[in-house]
Amino acid sequence: MANFEAYQEYQRIEDFEEDSPPGEEDLLVHVPEGLKDSWHHIKNLDNFFTRIYHFHQKNGFACMMLTEFFELVQFLFVVTFTTFLVNCVEYDVLFANRPVNHTGSGQNPLDRNKVTLPDAIVSSQKCTERIQNNSWIIFLLIMAAIFWIYRLVKVFCNVLSYWEIRQFYIKALKIRMDELCNFTWQEVQDRLISLQREQQMCIHKKELTELDIYHRILRFKNYMVAMINKSLLPVQLQVPLLGNVVFLTQGLKYNFELILFWGPGSLFQNKWNLHPKYKRSGNRLELAQQLSRIILLMGLANLLLCPFILVWQVLYAFFSYTEVIRREPGSLGARRWSLYGRLYLRHFNELNHELHGRLGRGYKPTSKYMNSFTSPMLTVLAKNIAFFSGSVLAVLIALTVYDEDVLTVQHILTAITVLGVVITIARSFIPDEHMVWCPEQLLQCVLAHIHYMPDHWRGNANKSETRDEVAQLFQYKAVFILEELLSPIVTPFILIFLLRNKSLEIIDFFRNFTVEVVGVGDICSFAQMDIRRHGNPTWMSEGQTEASIYQQAENGKTELSLMHFTIKNPRWQPPQESSVFISHLKEKVHHDAQGGPSTQLLLSEAPLCTSLQSNESGTGPDNLLASVLAHPILTASGLQGRDSHFIPPSTAASAAASVLASLSTSQLANANRGRSHGLLPSSLHHETTMYRSDRTIIDSMSNSDSRIRSNALHSEFASAEMSLHAIYMHELHQQSSHPQKTSGQWQNPVPMRDLHTNTGLQARSGLGSSISMPAPVHLGGWQEEEEEENEDDQEINSGSAPKQGTGSNC
């Protein structure tokens, strides 16, 4: 991409290694005399910050090492136990196909033919002979031993590395291990930034910013998010009879990263620099052929290792899921965010705990939306299967209660287990007949949390096509397990026949979208969230972006990522182009808030709106968000307000704008406390009617508990603020893209106040008649305070026409 050097944030280092000390070209961390310890002269600042982040997220040294230890033990157990089951068990005796006769003295005659567990286990000498006579088993055991030793060495290195990180936390960051769980990542990050000012850890720049730290931790992840956003990676396959199928597994993702980032022959010469030859366009065809050969070799290696990987996948899945399936058969019908979904929905510069927390909040509404689809015929079949299976199971249970000897009847336990599984599976297809389902509003609620949604979903939430596309992001756990089992077989063919064909596109992508930043190295240019370079005119960037269609991020990724990072890191000072975009968005919010409902009205509707969306959560942010989402439906239905006056119809955008403007206005009295871009701290510190009850709770606690509680509230309200921005920006995008299109169930036309009510705001041309973009004005109410964030780090793991005849539909 041309003209990158014209931008301050995109300054290239012509010769990166010349800025490094002689003989220490890779040195990125320097610890002066006052702070020298075992962590000085760290040569890889990417790994350093990544380990600091993982150390915090995984709860310290003891938890991390205990996890590493049990992973080693787990692998050893799987290999040993599988070898024992294959070679040391007499299955003919175990299944009573070979009679056993116990003739010892004092043996009960009735028990002479009874099979005991020792009878089915061969002697150690015979077991050893079987293993020695099986060359295939010996080969597999040698391969497993080599891999286990490699893991052992890696664990030993991790112990040394993370012990140094532990010392860094204690001595440099002044955080004791018993207090680590009380610190949010934002607090740790603030201490890192302060330490840089005092000690100059990074020798290339005087001060580190939040974005610098994110860039180093997420350098390769941002590339992956950008390639998924630009549909560069071949993860969407056309399968006969199944149609378009998204296939992205851990194994396939590992191969992508191995080829592109850190494997032999990868595009990066080290952890932070793209190889110079990939930055020049003159030899792009030769580089594409070279990359194609590397991909071919990697595909052949995967094909060669396929049997071993497949055996391990099957064994690991068997030992991991069999007991869970037996205990909870319905767990296979639970859903989880797919690996593709996590990359598709991920913002640029979004850490793992932030993504997990956001998708965790979106889990319930997405589950409710997916469960709003069912087949009436399948429901009838499921009810009858459950009835017949339940009848037989009831009889067997009654007989067992009457006489326990029934359990000795052959296969009676098997029958009871199978019937229980069948009933559980059948009941999962029977919908709740008392639930009210509103697909459009549920999908709108899903959007509030996941932040991204294709335009063609709007108004089509009740169609099976939309549901199938959501299912690509939110898959069944059974589908996840099946894909992981098939991954060793499918991955080689994707690499050889699909990825190779994209070699030239990949070379062009890394050349065009890589920029070198002082003190950071080579990063994906999309991660800079530069509106001018990668903005989309239909996402409020018109007049601010120079990006071509090829350079634009899809689905408003640049704009939404910028807002998300700004809200999560309120102390970050965005560059000029980004600040202009944020200012224009704030002005538009104030303009649209004039025609929207009052915040008091929205709060008064919160219980009804929460019920309408079948949301059991009663927290303040969730209730407020629910009222914003459902307010257009309530007003369009002709409901009267609390003062018995008719409420004019309004849109979700105007409702969101009203809340955002109200939050910003509540900060006016606290503007002198500090400058930030988030809306939340003043909402907590300032005694507003909206959050006074939460403030009262905080005041009643001890200082330590108050800080923890305050951090949790900050996190929740920051997430709610971003959800409101996502709703608002999607509404404006739809108005800009389809100015004449009626909005259907998503919104109803709202009469805007005459512009003379706010003489400082003028309509901005070029955005369509339905968008009024005001001219820049100074709005002091949009000054915010500094805040600290806290996101839950948790696992998020846990269906084709609208319901008919059961429940109610909106």
Order of alpha helices (4+ residues) and beta strands (2+ residues): alpha-alpha-alpha-alpha-alpha-alpha-alpha-alpha-beta-beta-alpha-alpha-beta-alpha-alpha-alpha-alpha-alpha-beta-alpha-alpha-beta-alpha-alpha-beta-beta-alpha-alpha-alpha-alpha-alpha-alpha-alpha-alpha-alpha-alpha-beta
